[in-house]
Amino acid sequence: VQLQASGGGLVQAGGSLRLSCAASGRTFSTYTLGWFRQAPGKEREFVAGISWSGGSTYYAYSVKGRFTISRDNAKNTVYLQMNSLKPEDTAVYLCAARRAAIPVTSSEAYDYWGQGTLVTVSS
């Protein structure tokens, strides 16, 4: 499966952005999807994940209550709604897919990656 992330940009602290990740392939609904981020000089970290049915979602503690992950299997797209953004949310955001029922936080468990989209939050 091929993934294409979009929706990043520059936003002021407290603002919102919605990221999208469009996937190719007819088996999208059998993949668990995750969003990760990587800031300059830091390791890649898990942000949010969603099961293949969309019935279960998981969040990093740092974004819980501010970010919402969702998916539309009819459109082969996963979204990340980001509200109340903080400067520390600045990073390249990447979407990833794994052929499994539920997401996990380890990036090594994901089989496919998109190219990333840059989110910059100014103070």
C-alpha positions in Angstrom: 0.0 0.0 0.0 1.2 3.5 -0.8 0.5 6.4 1.6 0.4 10.1 0.8 0.2 12.6 3.7 -1.0 16.2 3.4 -2.4 19.1 5.4 0.6 20.3 7.2 1.5 24.0 7.5 2.3 26.9 9.8 -0.2 27.7 12.5 -0.1 29.8 15.7 -0.2 28.2 19.1 -3.8 27.3 20.0 -4.8 26.8 16.4 -5.9 23.7 14.6 -4.9 21.7 11.6 -6.3 18.5 10.0 -3.8 16.1 8.4 -4.9 13.6 5.8 -3.3 10.4 4.6 -4.6 8.9 1.4 -3.8 5.3 0.6 -3.7 3.3 -2.6 -4.9 -0.3 -2.8 -8.1 -2.2 -2.4 -7.2 -3.7 1.0 -7.1 -0.4 3.0 -9.7 -1.6 5.4 -7.5 -4.5 6.5 -4.7 -2.2 7.7 -4.2 -0.6 11.1 -3.1 3.0 10.7 -0.9 5.2 12.8 0.4 8.7 12.9 4.0 9.4 14.0 6.0 12.5 14.3 9.7 13.4 14.2 11.1 16.7 15.4 14.6 17.8 14.5 17.2 16.0 16.5 14.6 13.8 18.2 13.5 10.2 17.7 10.3 9.3 15.8 7.4 9.0 18.3 3.9 7.5 18.1 1.1 10.1 18.1 -2.1 8.2 17.4 -3.4 4.9 16.0 -6.7 3.5 14.8 -7.8 -0.1 14.3 -8.8 -1.4 10.9 -12.5 -1.0 11.7 -12.1 2.4 13.2 -13.6 1.1 16.4 -10.5 1.5 18.6 -8.2 4.5 18.8 -5.0 5.1 20.8 -3.1 8.2 21.6 0.1 9.3 23.0 -0.3 11.0 26.4 1.1 14.2 25.1 -1.7 14.6 22.6 -4.7 12.9 24.3 -7.7 15.3 24.4 -6.3 17.5 21.7 -5.8 15.2 18.7 -8.4 12.9 17.1 -7.6 10.2 14.7 -10.3 8.9 12.3 -10.6 7.0 9.1 -12.9 6.7 6.1 -12.4 3.3 4.5 -14.6 4.2 1.6 -12.2 7.0 0.8 -9.0 5.1 1.7 -8.1 8.0 4.0 -7.0 8.5 7.6 -7.2 11.8 9.3 -5.6 13.5 12.3 -7.5 16.5 13.6 -5.1 18.5 15.8 -6.5 21.2 18.1 -5.0 23.4 20.7 -1.6 23.1 19.0 1.5 23.9 21.0 5.0 24.8 19.8 6.2 21.4 21.0 3.9 19.8 18.4 6.2 21.1 15.7 7.5 18.1 13.7 7.2 16.2 10.5 4.1 14.0 10.7 4.1 10.7 9.0 1.3 8.2 8.5 2.0 4.4 8.6 0.2 1.2 8.0 0.5 -2.3 9.4 -1.4 -5.5 8.4 -2.9 -6.1 11.8 -6.1 -5.6 13.8 -4.9 -3.0 16.3 -2.2 -0.3 16.3 0.9 -0.4 18.4 3.3 2.4 19.4 6.5 0.9 18.0 7.4 2.3 14.6 9.2 -0.9 13.8 5.9 -2.8 13.7 4.6 -0.7 10.7 5.2 -2.0 7.2 4.4 1.0 5.0 5.1 4.7 5.5 4.1 7.9 3.8 6.5 10.7 3.0 5.5 13.0 5.9 4.0 16.5 6.1 5.6 19.4 8.1 3.6 21.0 10.9 5.1 24.2 12.4 3.5 25.8 15.5 4.6 29.3 16.3 4.4 30.7 19.8 
